[in-house]
Amino acid sequence: MEVKRTWDLDFESATKHIKQAYEYAHETGTRHVLVTNGDDYILFDRLKGLSWESNLLGEWRLSDLREEDIKLIDRLRPERLRKPNLAELFQYLSEAFGKDATVQP
């Protein structure tokens, strides 16, 4: 988790903060990356894609929480973090190497 004082935190403006959080995650072998200022949250799954941009699971704001945001927050429950969803991992692999991927001989 990377916590920042920046009030205007979103995927588009937080590139520097996201890269810093990814460095920490890489050093520690952490799968999920969460960047927040306490109200705005941006969640990534490092196994989802081949770049941090494609790893984005979503973002939410606590002061403007919506129903679909609850599903993202639910991913952070300890039991979900300890036991990976294999179907989801295979889906990520399929998307990463799907129809747009080119195979080199």
ROVEX-362320 format. One record per residue (C-alpha): residue in one letter; x, y, z. Coordinates in steps of 0.2 Angstrom, whole numbers, plus 5000, padded with zeros to 4 digits. Layout:
% ROVEX-362320
aXYZ...
***
This chain:
% ROVEX-362320
m500050005000e500650174995v499950315005k500050494998r499550665004t498950714987w497150764986d496850744968l497350564966d496750464952f497450334939e497850474926s498850594938a499650464950t500950394938k502450434949h501550364965i501050204956k502750174950q503450194967a502150074974y502649954961e504449964965y504049914983a502849774978h504249704966e505549704980t504349614992g503449504980t501749574984r500449534971h499149674975v499649864974l498549994982v498850184981t497850294992n497650465000g496450405012d494850445002d495350394984y495950214981i496750134965l496949944965f498049844954d498349654953r500149624947l499649454939k498249534928g499349594914l501049634907s501149814912w500549914927e499250004916s498449834911n498549784930l497249904935l495749824944g494849994947e494750144958w493550214971r493250354982l492650325000s491650495001d490750444985l490650254987r489550154974e488849974974e490149914961d491549984972i491149864986k491649714974l493449794972i493549824991d492949644994r494549584985l495549654999r494849535012p496249435020e495549265015r495449324997l497249384997r497849225005k497049104993p497149154975n495649124963l496449004950a494949034937e495349224938l497249194935f496849084920q495749214913y497149344915l498349234906s497049204892e496849394890a498649424890f499049304877g497349304868k496949354850d497949514851a499549434856t500849384842v501849224844q503649224839p504349064831
***
